[in-house]
């Protein structure tokens, strides 16, 4: 145990000296990794927020019936009774023209000025029908869409379940494509970082040769460089995560001052814990792999001295 402790202590101290000895090389390696992790973190942030939004839509299944201009209260109430009597319908809410306009203004922000310039409110009344989740929603939604599309007083029936399915398909494609592209980029980063870190190993070639001549094993000499790789990976991943959160808050602040609803949708929630863990793990894996390749293929460490 004491031998292991002394080795770890030596590796840590020597790793610190290595970081101090070649600050430019190490900063270049860390900077490269930060840029890549920051970019992947932004993509993960947007995808996770879209996933959360889709999940909310999936759990809040509704169908909207836009009513014709001039529909009477009796016609509307009759429609509400018919809809409420259908199995799988949880409740029916009436949205009058004023509430429809208020919702649009809240959603559109500054763009709502276009509709404010009109003399009258062009948005129609509607009935929002909330459906039970699961397969029931598909059946009931299709039934309402078919039966009520031609009802007197109904202008249009909108059921976004099909759109939700398309969004989920695009999300799955983005996950698969993003994962494949991410692996290729990370492989390229490992190669670049290994090439950069090899310069740090080369800068200490005389010291390494002396250590090998006095009996140090190649694995013992590699140890400090691998510890330095752990430090670089940890610093890079934490810095990238901090930049992602700062960018998110800055974008939300910018969107808040201009009422841009799209930013609120894409950046509403911070990066989930699983992505934070994945970013840290990726940073450590990439930096350690690059450090291992750098010392593994450096002259003098590929063989044990005789």
C-alpha beads as a LAMMPS data file, in Angstrom:
LAMMPS data file: protein, C-alpha beads

306 atoms
305 bonds

1 atom types
1 bond types

-500.0 500.0 xlo xhi
-500.0 500.0 ylo yhi
-500.0 500.0 zlo zhi

Masses

1 110.0

Atoms # bond

1 1 1 0.000 0.000 0.000
2 1 1 2.808 2.403 0.892
3 1 1 4.517 1.692 -2.452
4 1 1 1.297 2.468 -4.321
5 1 1 0.849 5.658 -2.306
6 1 1 4.390 6.790 -3.086
7 1 1 3.842 6.068 -6.791
8 1 1 0.623 8.072 -6.864
9 1 1 2.290 10.917 -5.005
10 1 1 5.214 10.908 -7.435
11 1 1 2.872 10.777 -10.445
12 1 1 0.826 13.713 -9.113
13 1 1 3.837 15.890 -8.296
14 1 1 5.544 15.082 -11.584
15 1 1 2.301 15.675 -13.489
16 1 1 2.096 19.143 -11.956
17 1 1 5.674 19.804 -13.006
18 1 1 4.820 18.570 -16.484
19 1 1 1.884 20.995 -16.709
20 1 1 4.128 23.852 -15.549
21 1 1 6.999 22.787 -17.805
22 1 1 4.955 22.994 -21.045
23 1 1 2.098 25.465 -20.432
24 1 1 1.651 26.362 -24.095
25 1 1 1.318 22.765 -25.251
26 1 1 -1.052 21.863 -22.434
27 1 1 -3.199 24.959 -22.952
28 1 1 -3.485 24.096 -26.638
29 1 1 -4.613 20.567 -25.781
30 1 1 -7.094 21.791 -23.166
31 1 1 -8.421 24.516 -25.472
32 1 1 -8.997 22.034 -28.296
33 1 1 -10.964 19.738 -26.013
34 1 1 -12.978 22.623 -24.513
35 1 1 -14.101 23.767 -27.971
36 1 1 -15.268 20.266 -28.939
37 1 1 -17.020 19.591 -25.617
38 1 1 -18.642 23.031 -25.693
39 1 1 -20.048 22.397 -29.168
40 1 1 -21.341 18.946 -28.257
41 1 1 -22.750 20.365 -25.011
42 1 1 -24.758 22.990 -26.898
43 1 1 -26.176 20.319 -29.201
44 1 1 -27.052 18.127 -26.206
45 1 1 -28.682 21.128 -24.498
46 1 1 -30.960 21.842 -27.456
47 1 1 -31.838 18.164 -27.970
48 1 1 -32.630 17.640 -24.282
49 1 1 -34.947 20.662 -24.244
50 1 1 -36.722 19.526 -27.401
51 1 1 -37.082 16.056 -25.846
52 1 1 -38.588 17.620 -22.722
53 1 1 -41.004 19.655 -24.839
54 1 1 -42.049 16.588 -26.838
55 1 1 -42.541 14.693 -23.574
56 1 1 -44.827 17.447 -22.300
57 1 1 -46.827 17.319 -25.526
58 1 1 -47.059 13.542 -25.292
59 1 1 -48.446 13.797 -21.765
60 1 1 -50.779 16.659 -22.676
61 1 1 -52.650 15.271 -25.668
62 1 1 -55.299 17.600 -27.011
63 1 1 -57.280 18.274 -30.155
64 1 1 -58.493 21.719 -31.211
65 1 1 -61.742 22.544 -32.961
66 1 1 -61.690 26.014 -34.536
67 1 1 -65.212 27.418 -34.663
68 1 1 -66.756 29.329 -37.531
69 1 1 -67.207 33.082 -37.313
70 1 1 -70.623 33.881 -35.858
71 1 1 -71.203 30.484 -34.239
72 1 1 -73.980 30.726 -31.655
73 1 1 -73.628 29.892 -27.972
74 1 1 -76.196 27.096 -28.402
75 1 1 -74.166 25.480 -31.201
76 1 1 -70.960 25.744 -29.164
77 1 1 -72.558 24.263 -26.051
78 1 1 -74.013 21.409 -28.105
79 1 1 -70.551 20.644 -29.470
80 1 1 -69.115 20.699 -25.941
81 1 1 -71.750 18.219 -24.739
82 1 1 -71.132 15.872 -27.669
83 1 1 -67.380 15.977 -27.175
84 1 1 -67.610 15.512 -23.411
85 1 1 -69.721 12.389 -23.863
86 1 1 -66.995 10.585 -25.846
87 1 1 -64.993 7.955 -23.939
88 1 1 -61.370 9.030 -23.655
89 1 1 -62.168 12.757 -23.493
90 1 1 -61.035 14.181 -20.162
91 1 1 -62.445 17.693 -20.496
92 1 1 -63.416 20.365 -23.010
93 1 1 -62.409 24.030 -22.662
94 1 1 -63.803 26.984 -24.581
95 1 1 -61.218 29.517 -25.814
96 1 1 -62.860 32.780 -26.828
97 1 1 -61.355 35.274 -29.279
98 1 1 -59.870 37.477 -26.535
99 1 1 -58.088 34.561 -24.857
100 1 1 -56.865 33.288 -28.232
101 1 1 -55.352 36.713 -28.915
102 1 1 -53.741 36.854 -25.455
103 1 1 -52.178 33.416 -26.007
104 1 1 -50.849 34.443 -29.401
105 1 1 -49.345 37.647 -28.007
106 1 1 -47.650 35.696 -25.226
107 1 1 -46.250 33.167 -27.706
108 1 1 -45.225 35.547 -30.510
109 1 1 -43.723 38.348 -28.425
110 1 1 -42.674 41.268 -30.623
111 1 1 -44.081 39.536 -33.710
112 1 1 -47.578 40.029 -32.246
113 1 1 -47.367 43.672 -33.387
114 1 1 -48.349 42.440 -36.850
115 1 1 -51.712 41.272 -35.580
116 1 1 -52.101 44.235 -33.215
117 1 1 -52.047 46.536 -36.236
118 1 1 -55.310 45.023 -37.503
119 1 1 -58.559 46.748 -36.616
120 1 1 -60.282 43.558 -35.443
121 1 1 -59.159 40.297 -33.856
122 1 1 -58.831 37.734 -36.691
123 1 1 -58.302 34.732 -34.408
124 1 1 -61.271 32.341 -34.133
125 1 1 -62.941 30.863 -31.092
126 1 1 -61.978 27.278 -30.417
127 1 1 -62.700 24.260 -28.265
128 1 1 -59.740 22.471 -26.704
129 1 1 -60.432 18.798 -26.124
130 1 1 -58.057 17.109 -23.665
131 1 1 -57.619 13.388 -24.289
132 1 1 -56.435 10.480 -22.183
133 1 1 -52.821 9.534 -22.920
134 1 1 -51.701 6.371 -24.650
135 1 1 -53.237 4.513 -27.548
136 1 1 -56.681 5.856 -26.579
137 1 1 -55.618 9.318 -27.724
138 1 1 -54.846 8.064 -31.220
139 1 1 -58.250 6.386 -31.573
140 1 1 -60.317 9.156 -30.000
141 1 1 -58.410 11.900 -31.809
142 1 1 -58.934 10.261 -35.191
143 1 1 -62.623 9.751 -34.401
144 1 1 -63.158 13.400 -33.439
145 1 1 -61.226 14.561 -36.492
146 1 1 -63.482 12.469 -38.744
147 1 1 -66.851 13.040 -37.073
148 1 1 -66.562 16.726 -36.196
149 1 1 -64.751 18.023 -39.269
150 1 1 -68.055 18.644 -41.085
151 1 1 -70.161 19.585 -38.064
152 1 1 -72.127 22.807 -38.233
153 1 1 -70.194 25.582 -36.529
154 1 1 -66.797 23.867 -36.924
155 1 1 -64.308 25.505 -39.290
156 1 1 -61.337 23.159 -38.822
157 1 1 -60.164 20.308 -36.591
158 1 1 -56.472 20.126 -35.706
159 1 1 -54.862 17.068 -34.179
160 1 1 -51.062 17.351 -33.915
161 1 1 -50.367 13.730 -33.055
162 1 1 -48.960 13.075 -36.518
163 1 1 -46.714 16.134 -36.226
164 1 1 -45.520 14.874 -32.846
165 1 1 -44.574 11.566 -34.452
166 1 1 -42.558 13.389 -37.108
167 1 1 -40.745 15.427 -34.458
168 1 1 -39.881 12.249 -32.547
169 1 1 -38.578 10.645 -35.756
170 1 1 -36.380 13.678 -36.439
171 1 1 -35.113 13.554 -32.843
172 1 1 -34.173 9.888 -33.189
173 1 1 -32.387 10.623 -36.459
174 1 1 -30.544 13.531 -34.821
175 1 1 -29.456 11.290 -31.938
176 1 1 -28.099 8.587 -34.251
177 1 1 -26.473 11.024 -36.674
178 1 1 -25.096 13.154 -33.856
179 1 1 -23.623 10.127 -32.110
180 1 1 -21.882 8.953 -35.277
181 1 1 -20.550 12.404 -36.098
182 1 1 -19.508 12.913 -32.477
183 1 1 -17.461 9.711 -32.469
184 1 1 -15.639 10.780 -35.632
185 1 1 -14.895 14.218 -34.169
186 1 1 -13.682 12.733 -30.877
187 1 1 -11.389 10.342 -32.762
188 1 1 -9.925 13.324 -34.625
189 1 1 -9.518 15.220 -31.340
190 1 1 -7.679 12.254 -29.794
191 1 1 -5.281 12.271 -32.751
192 1 1 -4.725 16.047 -32.533
193 1 1 -4.254 16.034 -28.760
194 1 1 -1.892 13.058 -28.928
195 1 1 0.216 14.896 -31.499
196 1 1 0.267 18.026 -29.337
197 1 1 1.079 16.147 -26.125
198 1 1 3.865 14.295 -27.887
199 1 1 5.637 17.652 -28.031
200 1 1 5.526 17.801 -24.230
201 1 1 7.006 14.311 -24.022
202 1 1 9.688 15.278 -26.531
203 1 1 10.567 18.375 -24.469
204 1 1 11.446 16.088 -21.548
205 1 1 13.244 13.448 -23.609
206 1 1 16.589 13.904 -21.828
207 1 1 14.992 13.522 -18.400
208 1 1 13.057 10.469 -19.595
209 1 1 16.205 8.825 -20.991
210 1 1 18.003 9.322 -17.663
211 1 1 15.083 7.789 -15.744
212 1 1 15.062 4.784 -18.065
213 1 1 18.842 4.364 -17.741
214 1 1 18.678 4.286 -13.923
215 1 1 16.060 1.536 -13.978
216 1 1 12.643 3.192 -14.216
217 1 1 10.144 1.164 -16.215
218 1 1 8.323 2.745 -19.177
219 1 1 5.006 2.386 -17.316
220 1 1 6.462 4.320 -14.366
221 1 1 7.624 7.098 -16.694
222 1 1 4.235 7.222 -18.431
223 1 1 2.351 7.607 -15.150
224 1 1 2.750 11.395 -14.704
225 1 1 1.649 12.055 -18.275
226 1 1 -1.505 9.988 -17.749
227 1 1 -2.257 11.844 -14.508
228 1 1 -1.768 15.112 -16.394
229 1 1 -4.257 13.780 -18.962
230 1 1 -6.812 13.223 -16.197
231 1 1 -6.333 16.807 -15.000
232 1 1 -6.652 18.165 -18.541
233 1 1 -9.829 16.169 -19.164
234 1 1 -11.414 17.270 -15.900
235 1 1 -10.533 20.940 -16.426
236 1 1 -11.711 20.849 -20.054
237 1 1 -15.056 19.197 -19.290
238 1 1 -15.849 21.473 -16.336
239 1 1 -14.894 24.565 -18.342
240 1 1 -17.043 23.416 -21.281
241 1 1 -20.033 22.779 -18.983
242 1 1 -19.633 26.224 -17.424
243 1 1 -19.506 27.836 -20.879
244 1 1 -22.637 25.946 -21.980
245 1 1 -24.575 27.201 -18.955
246 1 1 -23.271 30.756 -19.414
247 1 1 -24.259 30.656 -23.087
248 1 1 -27.726 29.353 -22.153
249 1 1 -28.306 32.137 -19.626
250 1 1 -26.987 34.794 -21.993
251 1 1 -29.274 33.546 -24.782
252 1 1 -32.282 33.485 -22.442
253 1 1 -31.464 37.018 -21.301
254 1 1 -31.231 38.147 -24.911
255 1 1 -34.485 36.357 -25.757
256 1 1 -36.243 37.772 -22.698
257 1 1 -35.512 41.339 -23.713
258 1 1 -36.910 40.630 -27.190
259 1 1 -39.650 38.100 -26.318
260 1 1 -38.275 35.345 -28.555
261 1 1 -40.354 32.277 -27.704
262 1 1 -38.130 29.894 -29.686
263 1 1 -35.190 30.511 -27.345
264 1 1 -37.405 29.732 -24.360
265 1 1 -38.357 26.432 -25.982
266 1 1 -34.826 25.353 -26.927
267 1 1 -33.022 26.583 -23.800
268 1 1 -35.622 26.495 -21.021
269 1 1 -33.912 23.820 -18.918
270 1 1 -30.205 23.425 -18.059
271 1 1 -28.223 20.434 -19.246
272 1 1 -29.600 17.276 -17.552
273 1 1 -27.433 15.334 -15.120
274 1 1 -26.889 12.439 -17.518
275 1 1 -25.380 14.789 -20.106
276 1 1 -23.225 16.487 -17.465
277 1 1 -21.854 13.099 -16.439
278 1 1 -21.383 12.081 -20.086
279 1 1 -19.465 15.300 -20.828
280 1 1 -17.109 14.791 -17.880
281 1 1 -16.616 11.120 -18.753
282 1 1 -15.963 12.003 -22.405
283 1 1 -13.435 14.674 -21.469
284 1 1 -11.561 12.266 -19.202
285 1 1 -11.674 9.444 -21.752
286 1 1 -10.454 11.610 -24.642
287 1 1 -7.633 13.287 -22.706
288 1 1 -6.418 10.048 -21.112
289 1 1 -6.532 8.221 -24.443
290 1 1 -4.618 11.041 -26.131
291 1 1 -2.022 11.069 -23.335
292 1 1 -1.667 7.288 -23.544
293 1 1 -1.098 7.407 -27.309
294 1 1 1.352 10.300 -26.908
295 1 1 3.600 8.440 -24.467
296 1 1 2.958 4.990 -25.926
297 1 1 4.376 5.947 -29.295
298 1 1 7.141 8.234 -28.087
299 1 1 10.686 7.126 -28.744
300 1 1 12.305 5.587 -25.709
301 1 1 9.038 4.453 -24.114
302 1 1 8.165 1.787 -26.642
303 1 1 10.627 -0.655 -25.220
304 1 1 12.042 -1.547 -21.885
305 1 1 15.751 -0.647 -21.664
306 1 1 18.161 -3.533 -21.517

Bonds

1 1 1 2
2 1 2 3
3 1 3 4
4 1 4 5
5 1 5 6
6 1 6 7
7 1 7 8
8 1 8 9
9 1 9 10
10 1 10 11
11 1 11 12
12 1 12 13
13 1 13 14
14 1 14 15
15 1 15 16
16 1 16 17
17 1 17 18
18 1 18 19
19 1 19 20
20 1 20 21
21 1 21 22
22 1 22 23
23 1 23 24
24 1 24 25
25 1 25 26
26 1 26 27
27 1 27 28
28 1 28 29
29 1 29 30
30 1 30 31
31 1 31 32
32 1 32 33
33 1 33 34
34 1 34 35
35 1 35 36
36 1 36 37
37 1 37 38
38 1 38 39
39 1 39 40
40 1 40 41
41 1 41 42
42 1 42 43
43 1 43 44
44 1 44 45
45 1 45 46
46 1 46 47
47 1 47 48
48 1 48 49
49 1 49 50
50 1 50 51
51 1 51 52
52 1 52 53
53 1 53 54
54 1 54 55
55 1 55 56
56 1 56 57
57 1 57 58
58 1 58 59
59 1 59 60
60 1 60 61
61 1 61 62
62 1 62 63
63 1 63 64
64 1 64 65
65 1 65 66
66 1 66 67
67 1 67 68
68 1 68 69
69 1 69 70
70 1 70 71
71 1 71 72
72 1 72 73
73 1 73 74
74 1 74 75
75 1 75 76
76 1 76 77
77 1 77 78
78 1 78 79
79 1 79 80
80 1 80 81
81 1 81 82
82 1 82 83
83 1 83 84
84 1 84 85
85 1 85 86
86 1 86 87
87 1 87 88
88 1 88 89
89 1 89 90
90 1 90 91
91 1 91 92
92 1 92 93
93 1 93 94
94 1 94 95
95 1 95 96
96 1 96 97
97 1 97 98
98 1 98 99
99 1 99 100
100 1 100 101
101 1 101 102
102 1 102 103
103 1 103 104
104 1 104 105
105 1 105 106
106 1 106 107
107 1 107 108
108 1 108 109
109 1 109 110
110 1 110 111
111 1 111 112
112 1 112 113
113 1 113 114
114 1 114 115
115 1 115 116
116 1 116 117
117 1 117 118
118 1 118 119
119 1 119 120
120 1 120 121
121 1 121 122
122 1 122 123
123 1 123 124
124 1 124 125
125 1 125 126
126 1 126 127
127 1 127 128
128 1 128 129
129 1 129 130
130 1 130 131
131 1 131 132
132 1 132 133
133 1 133 134
134 1 134 135
135 1 135 136
136 1 136 137
137 1 137 138
138 1 138 139
139 1 139 140
140 1 140 141
141 1 141 142
142 1 142 143
143 1 143 144
144 1 144 145
145 1 145 146
146 1 146 147
147 1 147 148
148 1 148 149
149 1 149 150
150 1 150 151
151 1 151 152
152 1 152 153
153 1 153 154
154 1 154 155
155 1 155 156
156 1 156 157
157 1 157 158
158 1 158 159
159 1 159 160
160 1 160 161
161 1 161 162
162 1 162 163
163 1 163 164
164 1 164 165
165 1 165 166
166 1 166 167
167 1 167 168
168 1 168 169
169 1 169 170
170 1 170 171
171 1 171 172
172 1 172 173
173 1 173 174
174 1 174 175
175 1 175 176
176 1 176 177
177 1 177 178
178 1 178 179
179 1 179 180
180 1 180 181
181 1 181 182
182 1 182 183
183 1 183 184
184 1 184 185
185 1 185 186
186 1 186 187
187 1 187 188
188 1 188 189
189 1 189 190
190 1 190 191
191 1 191 192
192 1 192 193
193 1 193 194
194 1 194 195
195 1 195 196
196 1 196 197
197 1 197 198
198 1 198 199
199 1 199 200
200 1 200 201
201 1 201 202
202 1 202 203
203 1 203 204
204 1 204 205
205 1 205 206
206 1 206 207
207 1 207 208
208 1 208 209
209 1 209 210
210 1 210 211
211 1 211 212
212 1 212 213
213 1 213 214
214 1 214 215
215 1 215 216
216 1 216 217
217 1 217 218
218 1 218 219
219 1 219 220
220 1 220 221
221 1 221 222
222 1 222 223
223 1 223 224
224 1 224 225
225 1 225 226
226 1 226 227
227 1 227 228
228 1 228 229
229 1 229 230
230 1 230 231
231 1 231 232
232 1 232 233
233 1 233 234
234 1 234 235
235 1 235 236
236 1 236 237
237 1 237 238
238 1 238 239
239 1 239 240
240 1 240 241
241 1 241 242
242 1 242 243
243 1 243 244
244 1 244 245
245 1 245 246
246 1 246 247
247 1 247 248
248 1 248 249
249 1 249 250
250 1 250 251
251 1 251 252
252 1 252 253
253 1 253 254
254 1 254 255
255 1 255 256
256 1 256 257
257 1 257 258
258 1 258 259
259 1 259 260
260 1 260 261
261 1 261 262
262 1 262 263
263 1 263 264
264 1 264 265
265 1 265 266
266 1 266 267
267 1 267 268
268 1 268 269
269 1 269 270
270 1 270 271
271 1 271 272
272 1 272 273
273 1 273 274
274 1 274 275
275 1 275 276
276 1 276 277
277 1 277 278
278 1 278 279
279 1 279 280
280 1 280 281
281 1 281 282
282 1 282 283
283 1 283 284
284 1 284 285
285 1 285 286
286 1 286 287
287 1 287 288
288 1 288 289
289 1 289 290
290 1 290 291
291 1 291 292
292 1 292 293
293 1 293 294
294 1 294 295
295 1 295 296
296 1 296 297
297 1 297 298
298 1 298 299
299 1 299 300
300 1 300 301
301 1 301 302
302 1 302 303
303 1 303 304
304 1 304 305
305 1 305 306
